[in-house]
Amino acid sequence: MQIDYSLYLVTDRSFLRGRKLSEVVEEAILGGVTIVQVREKELSTKQFYNIALEVKEVTDKYKIPLIINDRIDIALAVDADGVHLGQDDMPLKIARKIIGKNKIIGISAGNVAEAKEAEKDGADYIGIGAVFFTGTKKDIDKPIGLEGLKTIVHSVNIPSVAIGGVNKNNSEDVIKTGANGISVISAILNNDDVKKAAKELKTFGVEF
C-alpha cells in the first residue's frame, strides 16, 4: 500500500469548540490532509469505538488511511488501516502478530536508536519528535529541533513524519530536512476554517 504521509492530521477534540469531529475531519481532508489518526486518551472503549467509526465513514469516503492511536483493539474493531504506537505501548513485534501484516504500524521515535529499532522491527513509518515545543503534548523534555529531526530522518529508510509544534511558519524548514510529511493537531484544528488551514499547510512554500 502506497501511503501519502505529507499532511498527517492527529485529532484532538479539545479544539473542536462544539463542532462535530467527523465534519471537521472532512473539511481538513478537503483542504489536503492525506492521512488521519484518531487519538483519544480519556474516553471509554465504547466511546472511542463510536468516534473512530464516525471518522472512518469520512476517511473511507475520500479513500484516506485511518490510523488509531495506541489502541489495537479499536483499530481492529473498526477495521482501521493501522495503529500508531508510542515507546511505552505494546511492543511492535507483538502488535504486528495481532494486527496482521497488511495493516500500517507507526512508531514514535525521539532519537536515532528508537528510529532504527522501529525500522528493524518492521514499522511502516516513524513519527519523529517533538521537533518544537508544543502545547498538545505535555510529556516532552526537550524538543529535538531541526538538526535532530534531520539526523533521525537520515538514519532510517522508512517514511518519517515530523511531529510536535509544526505549523505553517516552520513547515517548509521541516520538509527540507527530508521528512516525508508533517503531523499536526492545533495547526489545523485550532482554526475556524480548518479547510483553509490545511490548504495553507499543504501549499505554504512546501514541496512535498
Backbone hydrogen bonds, N-H to C=O, Kabsch-Sander energy under -0.5 kcal/mol:
donor,donor_aa,acceptor,acceptor_aa,energy
3,I,1,M,-0.7
5,Y,3,I,-0.8
8,Y,182,I,-2.8
9,L,7,L,-0.6
9,L,35,I,-2.5
10,V,184,V,-2.5
11,T,37,Q,-2.7
15,F,12,D,-1.9
16,L,13,R,-1.6
19,R,16,L,-1.7
24,V,20,K,-2.2
25,V,21,L,-2.8
26,E,22,S,-1.8
27,E,23,E,-2.1
28,A,24,V,-2.3
29,I,25,V,-2.4
30,L,26,E,-2.4
31,G,27,E,-1.2
32,G,28,A,-0.6
32,G,29,I,-1.2
33,V,28,A,-2.2
34,T,7,L,-2.6
35,I,7,L,-1.3
36,V,65,P,-2.3
37,Q,9,L,-3.1
38,V,67,I,-2.7
39,R,37,Q,-0.7
40,E,38,V,-0.5
48,F,44,S,-2.7
49,Y,45,T,-2.7
50,N,46,K,-2.3
51,I,47,Q,-2.3
52,A,48,F,-2.8
53,L,49,Y,-2.3
54,E,50,N,-1.9
55,V,51,I,-2.4
56,K,52,A,-2.3
57,E,53,L,-1.5
58,V,54,E,-0.9
59,T,55,V,-2.6
60,D,56,K,-2.9
61,K,57,E,-1.5
62,Y,58,V,-1.6
63,K,60,D,-1.0
64,I,59,T,-3.0
67,I,36,V,-3.2
67,I,65,P,-0.5
68,I,82,G,-2.1
69,N,38,V,-2.5
70,D,84,H,-3.3
71,R,69,N,-2.6
72,I,70,D,-1.1
75,A,71,R,-2.1
76,L,72,I,-2.4
77,A,73,D,-2.4
78,V,74,I,-2.2
79,D,76,L,-0.6
80,A,75,A,-2.8
81,D,66,L,-1.7
82,G,66,L,-1.2
83,V,104,I,-2.4
84,H,68,I,-2.5
85,L,106,G,-3.0
89,D,86,G,-1.3
95,A,91,P,-2.6
96,R,92,L,-2.7
97,K,93,K,-1.4
98,I,94,I,-1.8
99,I,95,A,-3.1
100,G,96,R,-2.3
103,K,100,G,-0.9
104,I,81,D,-2.9
106,G,83,V,-2.4
107,I,125,Y,-1.7
108,S,85,L,-2.2
109,A,127,G,-2.8
115,A,111,N,-2.0
116,K,112,V,-2.9
117,E,113,A,-2.2
118,A,114,E,-2.2
119,E,115,A,-2.2
120,K,116,K,-2.6
121,D,117,E,-2.4
122,G,118,A,-0.5
122,G,119,E,-1.1
123,A,118,A,-2.8
124,D,105,I,-2.8
125,Y,105,I,-1.1
126,I,159,P,-2.1
127,G,107,I,-2.5
128,I,126,I,-0.7
128,I,161,V,-3.0
129,G,109,A,-1.7
131,V,163,I,-2.6
132,F,164,G,-2.2
144,I,130,A,-2.7
145,G,131,V,-1.8
148,G,144,I,-1.2
149,L,145,G,-2.2
150,K,146,L,-2.6
151,T,147,E,-2.3
152,I,148,G,-2.0
153,V,149,L,-2.9
154,H,150,K,-2.1
155,S,152,I,-1.5
156,V,152,I,-0.5
156,V,153,V,-0.9
161,V,126,I,-2.6
162,A,181,G,-2.4
163,I,128,I,-3.0
164,G,183,S,-0.6
170,N,167,N,-1.2
171,S,167,N,-1.7
174,V,170,N,-2.0
175,I,171,S,-2.5
176,K,172,E,-1.8
177,T,173,D,-0.5
177,T,174,V,-1.3
178,G,175,I,-1.8
179,A,174,V,-0.8
180,N,160,S,-1.8
181,G,160,S,-0.9
182,I,6,S,-2.1
183,S,162,A,-3.1
184,V,8,Y,-2.4
184,V,182,I,-0.5
188,I,185,I,-1.4
189,L,185,I,-2.9
190,N,186,S,-1.7
191,N,188,I,-0.6
191,N,189,L,-0.7
194,V,192,D,-0.8
197,A,193,D,-2.1
198,A,194,V,-2.6
199,K,195,K,-2.3
200,E,196,K,-2.5
201,L,197,A,-1.9
202,K,198,A,-2.2
203,T,199,K,-1.6
204,F,200,E,-1.7
205,G,203,T,-3.2
207,E,205,G,-0.5
208,F,206,V,-0.8
